[in-house]
Amino acid sequence: VMFEPETQPVPLNETHNWVVVITTPEGAAVEDAQISIDGGMPDHGHGLPTEPEASENPGEGRYRVEGMRFNMGGHWEIRIGIDAEPGLDEAVFNLDL
């Protein structure tokens, strides 16, 4: 799983989009997955200020995530839930802003 913002650098206090790319260990694109996004600031004990959603799947294992926003700098944890063949999985990303 790769997760990258459409805007660099990652903006604070602005809603923006990310792209998630999901492939098998062999490198094949994972299509038709159900994606969920969650996360927050573990050190502060709060979640994301928005409820991001995967809005489209343009193919090649790519999924557009809309509604990301970080309301302050610091350490964030982003969890991506994946429901696809052959089953459920999760990826966790650490982001320091």
C-alpha positions in Angstrom: 0.0 0.0 0.0 1.2 3.5 -0.9 -0.5 6.6 0.3 0.5 10.1 -1.0 -1.1 13.6 -1.0 -2.1 15.2 -4.3 -0.7 18.5 -2.9 2.9 19.0 -1.7 3.7 20.0 1.0 0.8 18.6 3.0 -1.3 21.6 3.9 -2.5 22.3 7.5 -6.1 23.4 8.1 -7.1 22.8 4.4 -9.2 20.0 3.1 -7.3 18.1 0.4 -7.1 14.7 -1.4 -4.7 11.8 -1.3 -4.2 8.8 -3.5 -4.0 5.2 -2.2 -2.3 2.6 -4.4 -3.0 -1.0 -3.4 -1.1 -4.0 -5.0 -0.6 -7.6 -4.1 2.8 -8.7 -2.8 3.5 -9.8 -6.4 2.8 -6.3 -7.6 -0.6 -6.9 -9.2 -3.1 -4.0 -8.8 -6.0 -4.6 -6.4 -9.2 -3.5 -7.9 -12.7 -3.1 -6.5 -11.6 -2.9 -2.9 -13.6 -1.2 -0.2 -11.4 1.4 1.5 -11.9 3.0 4.9 -9.7 5.8 6.3 -9.2 6.5 10.0 -6.5 8.0 12.2 -5.6 10.7 14.5 -2.9 12.0 16.8 -2.1 9.3 19.3 -0.1 11.7 21.6 -3.2 14.0 21.8 -5.8 11.3 22.0 -8.0 12.6 19.2 -9.0 11.4 15.7 -9.0 13.1 12.3 -11.1 16.3 12.2 -12.8 15.1 9.0 -14.2 11.8 7.8 -12.2 11.0 4.6 -13.7 8.7 2.0 -12.4 6.8 -1.0 -14.4 8.6 -3.8 -13.3 6.8 -7.0 -11.2 4.0 -8.4 -9.6 5.1 -11.6 -7.9 1.7 -12.0 -4.4 0.3 -11.7 -5.0 -0.2 -7.9 -5.4 3.6 -7.4 -8.1 5.0 -5.1 -8.7 8.7 -4.6 -9.4 9.7 -1.0 -11.2 13.0 -0.5 -11.7 15.0 2.7 -8.3 14.7 4.4 -7.5 17.6 6.8 -4.9 18.0 9.5 -5.7 20.8 12.0 -2.3 21.0 13.6 1.3 20.1 13.2 2.7 17.1 15.0 2.6 13.3 14.8 -0.4 11.8 13.0 -1.3 8.1 12.4 -3.4 7.2 9.3 -5.0 3.8 9.1 -6.3 2.4 5.8 -8.7 -0.5 6.0 -8.9 -2.7 2.9 -11.6 -5.1 2.1 -10.8 -7.0 -1.1 -9.9 -10.4 -2.4 -8.5 -12.4 -0.7 -9.8 -10.8 2.5 -9.4 -7.9 5.0 -6.1 -6.0 5.6 -4.9 -2.8 7.1 -2.0 -0.4 6.5 -0.9 2.1 9.1 1.1 5.2 8.1 2.9 7.6 10.5 3.0 11.2 9.3 4.9 14.1 11.0 3.8 17.5 10.0 
